Amino acid sequence: MIERKTKIMFTVTERIKADFKIRLQYDGLTQIKFFRAIMQGYLEKDENLITYLNGFKKSNGIQNNEQRDKIIKGVRKTRSTKALFALDDDEVENIFDILESEHPEL
């Protein structure tokens, strides 16, 4: 099945766009590679990115300390549980496939 694609758009000042493009060129990135990397890190709950975002949220009054701390603790707990049981995403998916084949009524 082919997954449909969609665009994500937002506006920034011309100055920010120019500075952004210069910085991307300096780092050898395209806009799409940059945004895909950031989205992937965000969806995979990369601890460095989550830490950065918590700092951003704190300085911009987004969420309270308790909510931000809960997110960080959740990310760390998930990571430690995966490490404890040596599970990566493929292994977790395989477990669900096995359960589904053995118990289709679930």
C-alpha positions as a LaTeX table, in Angstrom:
\begin{tabular}{lrrr}
\hline
Residue & $x$ (\AA) & $y$ (\AA) & $z$ (\AA) \\
\hline
Met1 & 0.00 & 0.00 & 0.00 \\
Ile2 & 1.37 & 3.39 & $-0.99$ \\
Glu3 & 1.29 & 5.90 & 1.81 \\
Arg4 & $-0.05$ & 9.32 & 0.86 \\
Lys5 & 2.26 & 12.25 & 1.41 \\
Thr6 & 1.35 & 15.69 & 2.66 \\
Lys7 & 3.06 & 19.05 & 2.95 \\
Ile8 & 3.88 & 20.86 & 6.16 \\
Met9 & 4.16 & 24.61 & 5.75 \\
Phe10 & 4.73 & 27.57 & 8.04 \\
Thr11 & 5.92 & 31.14 & 7.69 \\
Val12 & 9.03 & 32.87 & 8.95 \\
Thr13 & 10.65 & 36.22 & 8.26 \\
Glu14 & 12.85 & 36.59 & 5.17 \\
Arg15 & 15.86 & 37.15 & 7.45 \\
Ile16 & 15.30 & 33.89 & 9.35 \\
Lys17 & 14.86 & 32.00 & 6.08 \\
Ala18 & 18.11 & 33.43 & 4.71 \\
Asp19 & 20.04 & 32.67 & 7.92 \\
Phe20 & 18.54 & 29.19 & 7.97 \\
Lys21 & 19.57 & 28.44 & 4.37 \\
Ile22 & 23.10 & 29.71 & 5.05 \\
Arg23 & 23.39 & 27.52 & 8.13 \\
Leu24 & 22.03 & 24.50 & 6.26 \\
Gln25 & 24.57 & 25.02 & 3.49 \\
Tyr26 & 27.35 & 25.31 & 6.07 \\
Asp27 & 26.26 & 21.99 & 7.61 \\
Gly28 & 25.78 & 20.30 & 4.23 \\
Leu29 & 22.04 & 19.77 & 4.72 \\
Thr30 & 18.95 & 20.47 & 2.66 \\
Gln31 & 15.76 & 21.76 & 4.21 \\
Ile32 & 14.04 & 18.40 & 3.77 \\
Lys33 & 16.93 & 16.46 & 5.32 \\
Phe34 & 16.96 & 18.85 & 8.27 \\
Phe35 & 13.22 & 18.65 & 8.94 \\
Arg36 & 13.09 & 14.89 & 8.43 \\
Ala37 & 15.98 & 14.46 & 10.89 \\
Ile38 & 14.28 & 16.67 & 13.48 \\
Met39 & 10.93 & 14.92 & 13.01 \\
Gln40 & 12.56 & 11.50 & 13.29 \\
Gly41 & 14.40 & 12.51 & 16.46 \\
Tyr42 & 11.20 & 13.92 & 17.91 \\
Leu43 & 9.12 & 10.85 & 17.08 \\
Glu44 & 11.83 & 8.51 & 18.37 \\
Lys45 & 12.05 & 10.62 & 21.53 \\
Asp46 & 15.74 & 11.35 & 21.14 \\
Glu47 & 16.87 & 12.38 & 24.61 \\
Asn48 & 19.04 & 15.26 & 23.33 \\
Leu49 & 16.15 & 16.70 & 21.34 \\
Ile50 & 13.69 & 16.22 & 24.22 \\
Thr51 & 16.12 & 17.99 & 26.56 \\
Tyr52 & 16.44 & 20.89 & 24.11 \\
Leu53 & 12.66 & 21.12 & 23.69 \\
Asn54 & 12.15 & 21.10 & 27.46 \\
Gly55 & 14.53 & 24.06 & 27.74 \\
Phe56 & 12.62 & 25.81 & 24.96 \\
Lys57 & 9.27 & 25.09 & 26.63 \\
Lys58 & 10.56 & 26.33 & 29.97 \\
Ser59 & 11.89 & 29.62 & 28.57 \\
Asn60 & 8.66 & 30.18 & 26.60 \\
Gly61 & 6.22 & 29.24 & 29.38 \\
Ile62 & 4.95 & 26.10 & 27.64 \\
Gln63 & 3.78 & 23.44 & 30.12 \\
Asn64 & 4.68 & 23.56 & 33.78 \\
Asn65 & 7.71 & 21.99 & 35.47 \\
Glu66 & 5.76 & 18.91 & 36.54 \\
Gln67 & 4.55 & 18.17 & 33.01 \\
Arg68 & 8.02 & 18.66 & 31.52 \\
Asp69 & 9.61 & 16.44 & 34.19 \\
Lys70 & 6.99 & 13.75 & 33.59 \\
Ile71 & 7.89 & 13.68 & 29.88 \\
Ile72 & 11.63 & 13.35 & 30.58 \\
Lys73 & 11.03 & 10.59 & 33.15 \\
Gly74 & 8.77 & 8.74 & 30.70 \\
Val75 & 11.39 & 8.86 & 27.95 \\
Arg76 & 14.10 & 7.61 & 30.32 \\
Lys77 & 11.87 & 4.85 & 31.69 \\
Thr78 & 10.99 & 3.67 & 28.18 \\
Arg79 & 14.65 & 3.63 & 27.22 \\
Ser80 & 15.69 & 1.70 & 30.33 \\
Thr81 & 12.87 & $-0.84$ & 29.91 \\
Lys82 & 13.89 & $-1.46$ & 26.31 \\
Ala83 & 17.51 & $-1.88$ & 27.41 \\
Leu84 & 16.54 & $-4.17$ & 30.30 \\
Phe85 & 14.67 & $-6.54$ & 28.00 \\
Ala86 & 16.96 & $-5.89$ & 25.00 \\
Leu87 & 13.99 & $-4.95$ & 22.85 \\
Asp88 & 14.15 & $-2.76$ & 19.78 \\
Asp89 & 11.20 & $-1.70$ & 17.65 \\
Asp90 & 11.55 & $-4.67$ & 15.26 \\
Glu91 & 11.54 & $-7.16$ & 18.12 \\
Val92 & 8.48 & $-5.57$ & 19.69 \\
Glu93 & 6.72 & $-5.72$ & 16.30 \\
Asn94 & 7.69 & $-9.40$ & 15.94 \\
Ile95 & 6.19 & $-10.15$ & 19.37 \\
Phe96 & 2.90 & $-8.58$ & 18.29 \\
Asp97 & 2.97 & $-10.53$ & 15.01 \\
Ile98 & 3.48 & $-13.81$ & 16.89 \\
Leu99 & 0.67 & $-13.01$ & 19.32 \\
Glu100 & $-1.63$ & $-12.09$ & 16.46 \\
Ser101 & $-0.92$ & $-15.31$ & 14.55 \\
Glu102 & $-1.40$ & $-17.48$ & 17.64 \\
His103 & $-4.45$ & $-15.62$ & 18.95 \\
Pro104 & $-6.29$ & $-14.03$ & 16.00 \\
Glu105 & $-9.31$ & $-13.32$ & 18.19 \\
Leu106 & $-7.31$ & $-10.68$ & 20.09 \\
\hline
\end{tabular}
